[in-house]
Amino acid sequence: MPSSSRSKITGHYTRPDLEIMILDALAAAGKDLDRLTAEDLAGIDEFHIRGRKATLELARELEPERGMQVLDVGCGLGGASRHLARQYGCRVAGLDLSPDYCRVAASLTRRLGLDHLVSFQQGDATALPFHDASFDIVWTQHAAMNIADKGGLYREFRRVLKPGGRLALYDILAGPGGPLHFPVPWAGEPSISFLVTAGPLQELLALTGFETLLWRDVTESGRAWFRHLSDKVRQEGPAPLGLQLVLGPDYRRMMQNQVLNLEQDRIALIQAVLRRPGGS
Ligand SMILES: C[S@@+](CC[C@H](N)C(=O)[O-])C[C@H]1O[C@@H](n2cnc3c(N)ncnc32)[C@H](O)[C@@H]1O
C-alpha cells in the first residue's frame, strides 16, 4: 500500500492518549482498573455494528477448538481477539495497521490477564508478516472497508490459512442505494473507503480459492440494533463508555451517517464463513 494511503488511514484512527482516555472513562464509570472484565470493555473494544453481539454470533458459527491458532486482521482494540482466547482457549495473533491500537490492545489484554494467549503486532493486511499455512482461522470484522486491494487481501488470507482452515468475515459492503454519506466511522472522506458489493465479493473469494460455508446478509439486524440503541440513548442518555472515545469529535456525524447509509441501503452487512480446501 502506498505510504500516503497508509498514513491517511492510520491518521483517521489515531487518537492521542487513547489509553488514558479509556482508563479515565472506566474509572469515572466506577470500574476497578485492577480488576477489569471483558464486559467493562465491551462498549469500546468492539468497533463494529452490533458490537459484542456480532462477535459472539460469528464465534458461535465457528466453534473454534481449544489451542487453535487464530489471526484477527484489523483487530482494532482487540475485543474479538480476547473473546476467542477467553471463551474458546484459542491462541490469537491480532494485527492492525495502527500502532496506537496495537499498543492499547496489548495493554488492555495484560489487564485482563490474557497476554499468555493473545499478542498484537502492527502490520498491513495485504502483506501479512506470517508464514504460509500458519493459522486454523483468519477472522476479520469491519476492516476490509479501508482496503483497496481486495485481491491481495484475500490471497494473503488464503496463504496464511492451513489447508482446511476457515475464514470468518463480518464486513460492511456497498448496497444498491447509491454513494455513501460521509464521514463514516471508517473514513472521514471517500479516498480511504473501498466498499464492494456482495456479488463481486463472492466471485472474488471463489476465484481466490475459498469455498463458502456460510453467507448471511445481516443488514436488517444492523438496522434493528441501531433503532434499539437510539431508543436507549433517548431514554438514558449516551453511554459514558462508548465509541465516542475511539471516534473522537466527529462521532455524532459518523453515527448519524452510519444509520442513514443503512436505512437508505447504501451499505449492507454480511457475515460469512469460508474454507480453504484441503486438509483432513
Ligand atoms: C472499524 S475498525 C474495526 C476493528 C476491529 N476489527 C473491531 O471490529 O473492533 C477497522 C480497523 O481496521 C484497521 N485496518 C485498516 N486497514 C488495515 C490494513 N490494511 N491492515 C491492517 N489493519 C487495517 C484499522 O486500523 C482499524 O483498527
The ligand as an ORCA input file, in Angstrom:
! r2SCAN-3c Opt
* xyz 0 1
  C     -13.574     -0.197     12.249
  S     -12.094     -0.791     12.936
  C     -12.549     -2.459     13.400
  C     -11.646     -3.009     14.481
  C     -11.980     -4.411     14.969
  N     -11.927     -5.396     13.919
  C     -13.325     -4.427     15.631
  O     -14.280     -4.871     14.970
  O     -13.426     -3.994     16.786
  C     -11.096     -1.075     11.473
  C      -9.677     -1.474     11.792
  O      -9.033     -1.933     10.600
  C      -7.688     -1.498     10.661
  N      -7.128     -1.511      9.295
  C      -7.494     -0.742      8.244
  N      -6.730     -1.045      7.163
  C      -5.883     -2.022      7.534
  C      -4.845     -2.750      6.873
  N      -4.519     -2.536      5.589
  N      -4.172     -3.684      7.581
  C      -4.458     -3.913      8.883
  N      -5.424     -3.258      9.558
  C      -6.133     -2.332      8.901
  C      -7.777     -0.114     11.267
  O      -6.553      0.347     11.761
  C      -8.842     -0.338     12.337
  O      -8.286     -0.732     13.546
*
